[in-house]
Amino acid sequence: MWCNRFDPKYATRLKRKHRGYGDTFFIDEVFIKIDGKQHCLWRAVDQESLPHERSECCGHGDVVDVYLQKRRDGAAAKRFFKRLLKSHRDDEPRKIVTDKVRSYGVAHRELIPDSIQDTSQYANNRAEFSHQPTRVRERGIRRFKSMIQAQRFLGVHAAVYNLFNLGRHLSSASHYRLIRLRAFAYWNSVVA
């Protein structure tokens, strides 16, 4: 299928051209079913993009990384944190916001002990809400068939979502049209 061949290339180009992430990461996990078995989907969202042409009005965060694993233990959390730190071009995040799952504490202590970890109630809602598009995809006939297919889709979806999640409710109509035109121009340069 053409999308399996070209989508990862587009996602790589979008990630390469991304201007960077903020210094606070909201991290959460959710269970999804793939071929009848539960898997853990880890996701990290930043607090807000670094200043560039579309984030000047938007209060949303970009998806930094998504990672699908079979388990939700300390070793799985460390694998996700290593992957997250590798994809984050700058230094380690100043602060991470998680829920109270113990595996986050293990990964935090071993990999980024200088960062602040916030586990207060409701602080992690930004990451919780970022799972909604995955849940929509998971329902009904559009379920994931394999881990490889799910990881490929979720990685591409995160990159495209970052480009087109423009925060319509946070800007005037004229400004929204301008940033939407910029997003489409950017997309056209990526797929050209």
Disulfide bonds with the S-S distance in Angstrom:
none
